[in-house]
Amino acid sequence: MILTLKSGVSKKGIDDVVRQIKKLKLKAHLSQGTEKVIIGVIGPNAAIHREIFEGLEAIEAITAISKPYKLVSREFKKSDTIFNVRGVKIGGPAITLIAGPCSVDKKESLFEIANAVKQAGAQILRGGAFKPRTSPYQFQGHGYKALRWLQQTRQMTRLPIITEVMDPRHVSTVARYADILQIGARNAQNFFLLKEVGKAKKPVMLKRGMAMTIEEWLLAAEYIAAHGNHEIIMCERGIRTYETATRFTLDLNAVPLLKQLTHLPVFVDPSHGVGVRELIPAMARAAVAAGADGLIVEVHRSPTEALSDGHQALLPAQFAQMVGELRKVAAALGRTL
């Protein structure tokens, strides 16, 4: 349930409410706005304690949350969540561009790609250090060595970095290098991993599992939020359907639907969504038109030499051209890029 506190409530009044919540063995999640303080009460059978909360002086209103996901729901927080990653705003009117190689294959190549995507307009660099692959014989990433290369590239370009974490045991280490932790599609319902990134002090990008419903995806985000981390990016990256002409089916319905259901920023990955280089710019434009808050795109200087997913990576020149097109779409919608 949601407790809306009276305007001008004192710190003591807030503390009294929180103390009562904890006394009932429930969790309190504060959301302090400019005018109102809202406290989300989370826990089994929280609703049965409604009369106790109605008796507290500081409470103005009590609202039940109908959705199974609570903290990430639009019912819990009406305004869009916006957070800052090394000076880059995630969410809000400005659209964020993340670009870089699927996996970090060579240090020199990473430096070159980072400079190219930054010059074209990307604000955050992507690059996989650990790569989950369908076949155990495919390239699995350079691991910790790649993390060091990403860190060096950030120092050189001032671009924040996002990289995937696959194992709960790696979260604290990867978090020391990365500015955003990525949960890939194959781990979107790895609940032990979701709990660990929930405890981390770094923003998380949660990609949609290839067979996840919208509700399952939001419940996965709830795992992260319930463990203390509310800086979550929802990333649509295509779902598996009967269609084989493209790698996945990019579900752009999810973008406006999520904007209704959750306050979290919504990104789109058109590279994985279609898996066909020539289709990526069109789907990126469509994602911006649908209301996406950002894009994550694969770019490589020599896709034929890429150690993973080269077929869906844009060349730097193609990425730069696409950014110019995206700016026109964003401007038509009153947004910036």
MILUM-398578 format. One record per residue (C-alpha): residue in three letters; residue number from 1; z, y, x. Coordinates in nm, 4 decimals. Example, Ala and Ser with C-alpha at 12.3 -4.5 7.8 and 13.67 -1.06 7.14 Angstrom:
2
+--------+-------+----------+----------+----------+
| kolkol | setor |       zz |       yy |       xx |
+--------+-------+----------+----------+----------+
|    ALA |     1 |   0.7800 |  -0.4500 |   1.2300 |
|    SER |     2 |   0.7140 |  -0.1060 |   1.3670 |
+--------+-------+----------+----------+----------+
//
This chain:
337
+--------+-------+----------+----------+----------+
| kolkol | setor |       zz |       yy |       xx |
+--------+-------+----------+----------+----------+
|    MET |     1 |   0.0000 |   0.0000 |   0.0000 |
|    ILE |     2 |  -0.0346 |   0.3663 |   0.0989 |
|    LEU |     3 |   0.2603 |   0.6053 |   0.0910 |
|    THR |     4 |   0.1627 |   0.9712 |   0.0663 |
|    LEU |     5 |   0.4487 |   1.1932 |   0.1802 |
|    LYS |     6 |   0.5275 |   1.5344 |   0.0345 |
|    SER |     7 |   0.3848 |   1.8444 |   0.1989 |
|    GLY |     8 |   0.6127 |   1.9902 |   0.4618 |
|    VAL |     9 |   0.8180 |   1.6724 |   0.4984 |
|    SER |    10 |   1.0475 |   1.6865 |   0.8015 |
|    LYS |    11 |   1.0350 |   1.4498 |   1.0974 |
|    LYS |    12 |   1.3652 |   1.3069 |   0.9749 |
|    GLY |    13 |   1.2077 |   1.2380 |   0.6360 |
|    ILE |    14 |   0.9178 |   1.0534 |   0.8007 |
|    ASP |    15 |   1.1561 |   0.8577 |   1.0234 |
|    ASP |    16 |   1.3651 |   0.7569 |   0.7204 |
|    VAL |    17 |   1.0582 |   0.6133 |   0.5473 |
|    VAL |    18 |   0.9476 |   0.4265 |   0.8598 |
|    ARG |    19 |   1.2999 |   0.2906 |   0.9063 |
|    GLN |    20 |   1.3008 |   0.1579 |   0.5502 |
|    ILE |    21 |   0.9613 |  -0.0079 |   0.6003 |
|    LYS |    22 |   1.0832 |  -0.1856 |   0.9130 |
|    LYS |    23 |   1.4048 |  -0.2867 |   0.7374 |
|    LEU |    24 |   1.1889 |  -0.4730 |   0.4852 |
|    LYS |    25 |   1.0137 |  -0.6549 |   0.7747 |
|    LEU |    26 |   0.6899 |  -0.4686 |   0.7084 |
|    LYS |    27 |   0.4651 |  -0.2676 |   0.9427 |
|    ALA |    28 |   0.4205 |   0.1090 |   0.9206 |
|    HIS |    29 |   0.0931 |   0.2753 |   1.0273 |
|    LEU |    30 |   0.1075 |   0.6551 |   1.0342 |
|    SER |    31 |  -0.1918 |   0.8791 |   0.9712 |
|    GLN |    32 |  -0.0918 |   1.2427 |   1.0154 |
|    GLY |    33 |  -0.3420 |   1.4938 |   0.8778 |
|    THR |    34 |  -0.3296 |   1.8718 |   0.8717 |
|    GLU |    35 |  -0.1751 |   1.8813 |   0.5237 |
|    LYS |    36 |  -0.0395 |   1.5369 |   0.4450 |
|    VAL |    37 |   0.1284 |   1.2470 |   0.6202 |
|    ILE |    38 |   0.0116 |   0.9055 |   0.5041 |
|    ILE |    39 |   0.1816 |   0.5796 |   0.5915 |
|    GLY |    40 |   0.0111 |   0.2471 |   0.5460 |
|    VAL |    41 |   0.2565 |  -0.0311 |   0.4623 |
|    ILE |    42 |   0.1245 |  -0.3664 |   0.5807 |
|    GLY |    43 |   0.2758 |  -0.7089 |   0.5388 |
|    PRO |    44 |   0.3066 |  -1.0057 |   0.3034 |
|    ASN |    45 |   0.4177 |  -0.9068 |  -0.0465 |
|    ALA |    46 |   0.4498 |  -0.5375 |   0.0431 |
|    ALA |    47 |   0.3775 |  -0.4455 |  -0.3190 |
|    ILE |    48 |   0.6969 |  -0.6099 |  -0.4480 |
|    HIS |    49 |   0.8993 |  -0.3386 |  -0.2729 |
|    ARG |    50 |   0.7286 |  -0.0546 |  -0.4609 |
|    GLU |    51 |   1.0438 |   0.0450 |  -0.6507 |
|    ILE |    52 |   1.2361 |   0.0886 |  -0.3260 |
|    PHE |    53 |   0.9739 |   0.3323 |  -0.1954 |
|    GLU |    54 |   0.9612 |   0.5178 |  -0.5264 |
|    GLY |    55 |   1.3294 |   0.5966 |  -0.4746 |
|    LEU |    56 |   1.2752 |   0.7706 |  -0.1405 |
|    GLU |    57 |   1.2888 |   1.1510 |  -0.1514 |
|    ALA |    58 |   1.0014 |   1.2028 |   0.0927 |
|    ILE |    59 |   0.7465 |   1.0027 |  -0.1100 |
|    GLU |    60 |   0.4988 |   1.1929 |  -0.3264 |
|    ALA |    61 |   0.2658 |   0.9095 |  -0.4309 |
|    ILE |    62 |   0.2137 |   0.5362 |  -0.3844 |
|    THR |    63 |  -0.1326 |   0.3829 |  -0.3929 |
|    ALA |    64 |  -0.2216 |   0.0158 |  -0.3834 |
|    ILE |    65 |  -0.5061 |  -0.0905 |  -0.1529 |
|    SER |    66 |  -0.7324 |  -0.3284 |  -0.3391 |
|    LYS |    67 |  -0.9337 |  -0.4471 |  -0.0396 |
|    PRO |    68 |  -0.8176 |  -0.7452 |   0.1711 |
|    TYR |    69 |  -0.8744 |  -0.5258 |   0.4789 |
|    LYS |    70 |  -0.6229 |  -0.2423 |   0.4650 |
|    LEU |    71 |  -0.6120 |  -0.0179 |   0.7721 |
|    VAL |    72 |  -0.9878 |   0.0041 |   0.8196 |
|    SER |    73 |  -1.0616 |   0.0692 |   0.4517 |
|    ARG |    74 |  -1.1805 |   0.4003 |   0.3112 |
|    GLU |    75 |  -0.8879 |   0.3729 |   0.0688 |
|    PHE |    76 |  -0.6431 |   0.3995 |   0.3581 |
|    LYS |    77 |  -0.8216 |   0.6938 |   0.5243 |
|    LYS |    78 |  -1.0641 |   0.9149 |   0.3341 |
|    SER |    79 |  -1.1924 |   1.1130 |   0.6322 |
|    ASP |    80 |  -1.4204 |   0.9649 |   0.8965 |
|    THR |    81 |  -1.2544 |   0.8451 |   1.2145 |
|    ILE |    82 |  -1.3672 |   1.0404 |   1.5209 |
|    PHE |    83 |  -1.2422 |   0.9723 |   1.8717 |
|    ASN |    84 |  -1.3206 |   1.0835 |   2.2239 |
|    VAL |    85 |  -1.4353 |   0.8693 |   2.5178 |
|    ARG |    86 |  -1.4323 |   1.0701 |   2.8420 |
|    GLY |    87 |  -1.5583 |   1.3785 |   2.6608 |
|    VAL |    88 |  -1.8092 |   1.1925 |   2.4382 |
|    LYS |    89 |  -1.7309 |   1.2123 |   2.0665 |
|    ILE |    90 |  -1.7718 |   0.8907 |   1.8708 |
|    GLY |    91 |  -1.8278 |   0.9555 |   1.5005 |
|    GLY |    92 |  -1.8860 |   1.2840 |   1.3221 |
|    PRO |    93 |  -2.2113 |   1.4811 |   1.2909 |
|    ALA |    94 |  -2.3356 |   1.4122 |   1.6451 |
|    ILE |    95 |  -2.5160 |   1.0812 |   1.7029 |
|    THR |    96 |  -2.4146 |   0.8926 |   2.0170 |
|    LEU |    97 |  -2.6641 |   0.7094 |   2.2360 |
|    ILE |    98 |  -2.5594 |   0.4127 |   2.4503 |
|    ALA |    99 |  -2.8223 |   0.2644 |   2.6805 |
|    GLY |   100 |  -2.8601 |   0.0403 |   2.9827 |
|    PRO |   101 |  -2.9426 |  -0.3146 |   3.0878 |
|    CYS |   102 |  -2.8360 |  -0.6187 |   2.8888 |
|    SER |   103 |  -2.6717 |  -0.7562 |   3.2020 |
|    VAL |   104 |  -2.5990 |  -0.5950 |   3.5355 |
|    ASP |   105 |  -2.8317 |  -0.7819 |   3.7705 |
|    LYS |   106 |  -2.8534 |  -0.5583 |   4.0817 |
|    LYS |   107 |  -2.6438 |  -0.2604 |   4.1895 |
|    GLU |   108 |  -2.9448 |  -0.0509 |   4.2934 |
|    SER |   109 |  -3.1234 |  -0.1260 |   3.9660 |
|    LEU |   110 |  -2.8121 |  -0.0257 |   3.7683 |
|    PHE |   111 |  -2.7900 |   0.3120 |   3.9476 |
|    GLU |   112 |  -3.1569 |   0.3821 |   3.8791 |
|    ILE |   113 |  -3.1381 |   0.2856 |   3.5106 |
|    ALA |   114 |  -2.8192 |   0.4893 |   3.4608 |
|    ASN |   115 |  -2.9801 |   0.8030 |   3.5991 |
|    ALA |   116 |  -3.2905 |   0.7510 |   3.3870 |
|    VAL |   117 |  -3.1081 |   0.6997 |   3.0565 |
|    LYS |   118 |  -2.8760 |   0.9918 |   3.1254 |
|    GLN |   119 |  -3.1708 |   1.2202 |   3.1911 |
|    ALA |   120 |  -3.3311 |   1.1030 |   2.8663 |
|    GLY |   121 |  -3.0179 |   1.1810 |   2.6613 |
|    ALA |   122 |  -2.7870 |   0.8786 |   2.6669 |
|    GLN |   123 |  -2.4165 |   0.9670 |   2.6808 |
|    ILE |   124 |  -2.2740 |   0.6200 |   2.7564 |
|    LEU |   125 |  -2.3969 |   0.3421 |   2.9857 |
|    ARG |   126 |  -2.4039 |  -0.0210 |   2.8746 |
|    GLY |   127 |  -2.4158 |  -0.3198 |   3.1066 |
|    GLY |   128 |  -2.2931 |  -0.6775 |   3.0797 |
|    ALA |   129 |  -2.0703 |  -0.8141 |   3.3554 |
|    PHE |   130 |  -1.9914 |  -1.1346 |   3.1649 |
|    LYS |   131 |  -2.2728 |  -1.2732 |   2.9498 |
|    PRO |   132 |  -2.2284 |  -1.5373 |   2.6776 |
|    ARG |   133 |  -2.5498 |  -1.7412 |   2.6712 |
|    THR |   134 |  -2.6691 |  -2.0128 |   2.4376 |
|    SER |   135 |  -2.7537 |  -2.2393 |   2.7306 |
|    PRO |   136 |  -2.4921 |  -2.3150 |   2.9984 |
|    TYR |   137 |  -2.7732 |  -2.3058 |   3.2571 |
|    GLN |   138 |  -2.8753 |  -1.9446 |   3.1901 |
|    PHE |   139 |  -2.7467 |  -1.6465 |   3.3904 |
|    GLN |   140 |  -2.3858 |  -1.5787 |   3.2903 |
|    GLY |   141 |  -2.3380 |  -1.2420 |   3.4610 |
|    HIS |   142 |  -2.2001 |  -1.1336 |   3.7988 |
|    GLY |   143 |  -1.8477 |  -1.0968 |   3.6592 |
|    TYR |   144 |  -1.5979 |  -0.8857 |   3.8509 |
|    LYS |   145 |  -1.8586 |  -0.7777 |   4.1062 |
|    ALA |   146 |  -2.0619 |  -0.6238 |   3.8225 |
|    LEU |   147 |  -1.7512 |  -0.4458 |   3.6927 |
|    ARG |   148 |  -1.7148 |  -0.2769 |   4.0315 |
|    TRP |   149 |  -2.0822 |  -0.1753 |   4.0234 |
|    LEU |   150 |  -2.0328 |  -0.0245 |   3.6785 |
|    GLN |   151 |  -1.7296 |   0.1679 |   3.8011 |
|    GLN |   152 |  -1.9271 |   0.3045 |   4.0975 |
|    THR |   153 |  -2.2115 |   0.4039 |   3.8649 |
|    ARG |   154 |  -1.9695 |   0.5925 |   3.6409 |
|    GLN |   155 |  -1.8389 |   0.7833 |   3.9410 |
|    MET |   156 |  -2.1953 |   0.8749 |   4.0370 |
|    THR |   157 |  -2.3341 |   0.9664 |   3.6937 |
|    ARG |   158 |  -2.0173 |   1.0622 |   3.4991 |
|    LEU |   159 |  -2.1378 |   0.8322 |   3.2202 |
|    PRO |   160 |  -1.8605 |   0.6382 |   3.0419 |
|    ILE |   161 |  -1.9263 |   0.2636 |   3.0436 |
|    ILE |   162 |  -1.9131 |  -0.0093 |   2.7820 |
|    THR |   163 |  -1.9109 |  -0.3765 |   2.8736 |
|    GLU |   164 |  -1.8368 |  -0.7027 |   2.6974 |
|    VAL |   165 |  -1.5096 |  -0.8916 |   2.7252 |
|    MET |   166 |  -1.5255 |  -1.2593 |   2.6308 |
|    ASP |   167 |  -1.1874 |  -1.4077 |   2.7140 |
|    PRO |   168 |  -0.8402 |  -1.2949 |   2.6012 |
|    ARG |   169 |  -0.7236 |  -1.3549 |   2.9593 |
|    HIS |   170 |  -0.9752 |  -1.0986 |   3.0893 |
|    VAL |   171 |  -0.8910 |  -0.8101 |   2.8555 |
|    SER |   172 |  -0.6430 |  -0.6244 |   3.0772 |
|    THR |   173 |  -0.8696 |  -0.6545 |   3.3816 |
|    VAL |   174 |  -1.1900 |  -0.5477 |   3.2058 |
|    ALA |   175 |  -0.9997 |  -0.2590 |   3.0439 |
|    ARG |   176 |  -0.9201 |  -0.1229 |   3.3907 |
|    TYR |   177 |  -1.2933 |  -0.0758 |   3.4521 |
|    ALA |   178 |  -1.4475 |  -0.0140 |   3.1097 |
|    ASP |   179 |  -1.4137 |   0.2885 |   2.8818 |
|    ILE |   180 |  -1.5121 |   0.0850 |   2.5735 |
|    LEU |   181 |  -1.4559 |  -0.2873 |   2.5299 |
|    GLN |   182 |  -1.7387 |  -0.4702 |   2.3541 |
|    ILE |   183 |  -1.6803 |  -0.7763 |   2.1379 |
|    GLY |   184 |  -2.0098 |  -0.9610 |   2.1102 |
|    ALA |   185 |  -2.1508 |  -1.1381 |   1.8065 |
|    ARG |   186 |  -2.0434 |  -1.4807 |   1.9288 |
|    ASN |   187 |  -1.6815 |  -1.3660 |   1.9602 |
|    ALA |   188 |  -1.6607 |  -1.1552 |   1.6445 |
|    GLN |   189 |  -1.4223 |  -1.4088 |   1.4877 |
|    ASN |   190 |  -1.2393 |  -1.5081 |   1.8038 |
|    PHE |   191 |  -0.9080 |  -1.3975 |   1.6570 |
|    PHE |   192 |  -0.7088 |  -1.4448 |   1.9772 |
|    LEU |   193 |  -0.9513 |  -1.2097 |   2.1541 |
|    LEU |   194 |  -0.9402 |  -0.9594 |   1.8655 |
|    LYS |   195 |  -0.5602 |  -0.9512 |   1.8861 |
|    GLU |   196 |  -0.5701 |  -0.8856 |   2.2604 |
|    VAL |   197 |  -0.8159 |  -0.5952 |   2.2379 |
|    GLY |   198 |  -0.6013 |  -0.4672 |   1.9507 |
|    LYS |   199 |  -0.3163 |  -0.4339 |   2.1997 |
|    ALA |   200 |  -0.5381 |  -0.2655 |   2.4605 |
|    LYS |   201 |  -0.5455 |   0.1106 |   2.4984 |
|    LYS |   202 |  -0.9245 |   0.1289 |   2.4985 |
|    PRO |   203 |  -1.1785 |   0.1824 |   2.2180 |
|    VAL |   204 |  -1.3525 |  -0.1332 |   2.0955 |
|    MET |   205 |  -1.7080 |  -0.1934 |   1.9763 |
|    LEU |   206 |  -1.7088 |  -0.4855 |   1.7336 |
|    LYS |   207 |  -2.0544 |  -0.6352 |   1.6889 |
|    ARG |   208 |  -2.1299 |  -0.8212 |   1.3704 |
|    GLY |   209 |  -2.1433 |  -1.1981 |   1.4019 |
|    MET |   210 |  -2.4858 |  -1.3437 |   1.3380 |
|    ALA |   211 |  -2.3648 |  -1.5164 |   1.0174 |
|    MET |   212 |  -2.0819 |  -1.2845 |   0.9095 |
|    THR |   213 |  -2.0553 |  -1.1232 |   0.5690 |
|    ILE |   214 |  -1.9587 |  -0.7559 |   0.5531 |
|    GLU |   215 |  -1.6094 |  -0.8494 |   0.4353 |
|    GLU |   216 |  -1.5577 |  -1.0980 |   0.7170 |
|    TRP |   217 |  -1.6716 |  -0.8337 |   0.9650 |
|    LEU |   218 |  -1.4274 |  -0.5762 |   0.8264 |
|    LEU |   219 |  -1.1460 |  -0.8319 |   0.8336 |
|    ALA |   220 |  -1.2262 |  -0.8920 |   1.2008 |
|    ALA |   221 |  -1.1865 |  -0.5167 |   1.2557 |
|    GLU |   222 |  -0.8580 |  -0.5355 |   1.0661 |
|    TYR |   223 |  -0.7267 |  -0.7817 |   1.3268 |
|    ILE |   224 |  -0.7847 |  -0.5165 |   1.5929 |
|    ALA |   225 |  -0.6323 |  -0.2345 |   1.3859 |
|    ALA |   226 |  -0.3322 |  -0.4444 |   1.2786 |
|    HIS |   227 |  -0.2414 |  -0.4899 |   1.6455 |
|    GLY |   228 |  -0.2350 |  -0.1173 |   1.7134 |
|    ASN |   229 |  -0.5880 |  -0.0145 |   1.8116 |
|    HIS |   230 |  -0.7617 |   0.2105 |   1.5564 |
|    GLU |   231 |  -1.0486 |   0.3288 |   1.7784 |
|    ILE |   232 |  -1.3056 |   0.0773 |   1.6583 |
|    ILE |   233 |  -1.6852 |   0.1011 |   1.6395 |
|    MET |   234 |  -1.8620 |  -0.1261 |   1.3901 |
|    CYS |   235 |  -2.2003 |  -0.2308 |   1.5335 |
|    GLU |   236 |  -2.4719 |  -0.3932 |   1.3226 |
|    ARG |   237 |  -2.6927 |  -0.6098 |   1.5478 |
|    GLY |   238 |  -2.8858 |  -0.8290 |   1.3093 |
|    ILE |   239 |  -2.8011 |  -1.1448 |   1.1192 |
|    ARG |   240 |  -2.9574 |  -1.4894 |   1.1174 |
|    THR |   241 |  -3.1894 |  -1.5560 |   0.8230 |
|    TYR |   242 |  -3.4815 |  -1.7886 |   0.7586 |
|    GLU |   243 |  -3.7184 |  -1.5363 |   0.9236 |
|    THR |   244 |  -3.8452 |  -1.6363 |   1.2691 |
|    ALA |   245 |  -4.0923 |  -1.3556 |   1.3431 |
|    THR |   246 |  -3.8087 |  -1.1506 |   1.4923 |
|    ARG |   247 |  -3.5007 |  -1.2626 |   1.6824 |
|    PHE |   248 |  -3.2671 |  -1.1632 |   1.3956 |
|    THR |   249 |  -3.2957 |  -0.9682 |   1.0709 |
|    LEU |   250 |  -3.1589 |  -0.6181 |   1.1242 |
|    ASP |   251 |  -2.9467 |  -0.5493 |   0.8162 |
|    LEU |   252 |  -2.9706 |  -0.1728 |   0.7759 |
|    ASN |   253 |  -2.8183 |  -0.2062 |   0.4266 |
|    ALA |   254 |  -2.4936 |  -0.2498 |   0.6178 |
|    VAL |   255 |  -2.4957 |   0.1086 |   0.7473 |
|    PRO |   256 |  -2.4614 |   0.3036 |   0.4196 |
|    LEU |   257 |  -2.2482 |   0.0251 |   0.2722 |
|    LEU |   258 |  -2.0002 |   0.0414 |   0.5591 |
|    LYS |   259 |  -1.9880 |   0.4198 |   0.5307 |
|    GLN |   260 |  -1.8571 |   0.3638 |   0.1773 |
|    LEU |   261 |  -1.6118 |   0.0884 |   0.2643 |
|    THR |   262 |  -1.4623 |   0.2055 |   0.5942 |
|    HIS |   263 |  -1.3725 |   0.5240 |   0.7793 |
|    LEU |   264 |  -1.4782 |   0.3715 |   1.1145 |
|    PRO |   265 |  -1.7940 |   0.4889 |   1.2958 |
|    VAL |   266 |  -2.1004 |   0.2693 |   1.2458 |
|    PHE |   267 |  -2.3520 |   0.1957 |   1.5226 |
|    VAL |   268 |  -2.6716 |  -0.0102 |   1.5288 |
|    ASP |   269 |  -2.8170 |  -0.2315 |   1.8028 |
|    PRO |   270 |  -3.1924 |  -0.2458 |   1.7334 |
|    SER |   271 |  -3.2600 |  -0.4365 |   2.0573 |
|    HIS |   272 |  -3.0776 |  -0.7518 |   1.9472 |
|    GLY |   273 |  -3.1606 |  -0.6802 |   1.5839 |
|    VAL |   274 |  -3.5317 |  -0.7502 |   1.6299 |
|    GLY |   275 |  -3.5681 |  -0.8809 |   1.9855 |
|    VAL |   276 |  -3.9212 |  -0.7407 |   2.0071 |
|    ARG |   277 |  -3.9696 |  -0.4428 |   2.2381 |
|    GLU |   278 |  -4.2468 |  -0.2822 |   2.0333 |
|    LEU |   279 |  -4.0345 |  -0.2765 |   1.7162 |
|    ILE |   280 |  -3.7215 |  -0.1201 |   1.8656 |
|    PRO |   281 |  -3.8187 |   0.2512 |   1.8337 |
|    ALA |   282 |  -3.9096 |   0.2134 |   1.4662 |
|    MET |   283 |  -3.5840 |   0.0353 |   1.3839 |
|    ALA |   284 |  -3.3859 |   0.2916 |   1.5853 |
|    ARG |   285 |  -3.5408 |   0.5709 |   1.3776 |
|    ALA |   286 |  -3.4629 |   0.3779 |   1.0590 |
|    ALA |   287 |  -3.1005 |   0.3311 |   1.1705 |
|    VAL |   288 |  -3.0544 |   0.7045 |   1.2226 |
|    ALA |   289 |  -3.2178 |   0.7726 |   0.8853 |
|    ALA |   290 |  -2.9764 |   0.5228 |   0.7235 |
|    GLY |   291 |  -2.6789 |   0.7204 |   0.8553 |
|    ALA |   292 |  -2.5794 |   0.5415 |   1.1767 |
|    ASP |   293 |  -2.3360 |   0.7298 |   1.3988 |
|    GLY |   294 |  -2.4885 |   0.5883 |   1.7147 |
|    LEU |   295 |  -2.7226 |   0.3389 |   1.8766 |
|    ILE |   296 |  -2.6846 |   0.0912 |   2.1619 |
|    VAL |   297 |  -3.0196 |   0.0120 |   2.3238 |
|    GLU |   298 |  -3.1268 |  -0.2085 |   2.6128 |
|    VAL |   299 |  -3.3215 |  -0.0380 |   2.8907 |
|    HIS |   300 |  -3.4428 |  -0.1874 |   3.2181 |
|    ARG |   301 |  -3.6674 |  -0.0506 |   3.4929 |
|    SER |   302 |  -3.8517 |  -0.3853 |   3.5199 |
|    PRO |   303 |  -3.7961 |  -0.5992 |   3.2072 |
|    THR |   304 |  -3.9974 |  -0.8919 |   3.3478 |
|    GLU |   305 |  -3.7420 |  -0.9195 |   3.6311 |
|    ALA |   306 |  -3.4336 |  -0.8842 |   3.4082 |
|    LEU |   307 |  -3.1946 |  -1.1787 |   3.4279 |
|    SER |   308 |  -3.1303 |  -1.1677 |   3.0514 |
|    ASP |   309 |  -3.3148 |  -1.0403 |   2.7436 |
|    GLY |   310 |  -3.5910 |  -0.8581 |   2.9304 |
|    HIS |   311 |  -3.8259 |  -0.9066 |   2.6336 |
|    GLN |   312 |  -3.6137 |  -0.6681 |   2.4240 |
|    ALA |   313 |  -3.5516 |  -0.4002 |   2.6868 |
|    LEU |   314 |  -3.7348 |  -0.0687 |   2.6810 |
|    LEU |   315 |  -3.8748 |   0.0866 |   2.9947 |
|    PRO |   316 |  -3.7063 |   0.4193 |   3.0852 |
|    ALA |   317 |  -4.0195 |   0.6128 |   2.9796 |
|    GLN |   318 |  -4.0241 |   0.4337 |   2.6439 |
|    PHE |   319 |  -3.6574 |   0.5120 |   2.5924 |
|    ALA |   320 |  -3.7148 |   0.8809 |   2.6703 |
|    GLN |   321 |  -4.0010 |   0.8961 |   2.4202 |
|    MET |   322 |  -3.7862 |   0.7247 |   2.1559 |
|    VAL |   323 |  -3.5026 |   0.9746 |   2.2068 |
|    GLY |   324 |  -3.7426 |   1.2604 |   2.1360 |
|    GLU |   325 |  -3.8438 |   1.0937 |   1.8100 |
|    LEU |   326 |  -3.4821 |   1.0262 |   1.7145 |
|    ARG |   327 |  -3.3931 |   1.3928 |   1.7616 |
|    LYS |   328 |  -3.6482 |   1.4856 |   1.4961 |
|    VAL |   329 |  -3.5033 |   1.2355 |   1.2488 |
|    ALA |   330 |  -3.1496 |   1.3521 |   1.3211 |
|    ALA |   331 |  -3.2450 |   1.7189 |   1.2762 |
|    ALA |   332 |  -3.4043 |   1.6422 |   0.9384 |
|    LEU |   333 |  -3.0661 |   1.5037 |   0.8297 |
|    GLY |   334 |  -2.8661 |   1.7986 |   0.9652 |
|    ARG |   335 |  -2.7298 |   1.5995 |   1.2588 |
|    THR |   336 |  -2.7571 |   1.6403 |   1.6332 |
|    LEU |   337 |  -2.8409 |   1.3962 |   1.9102 |
+--------+-------+----------+----------+----------+
//
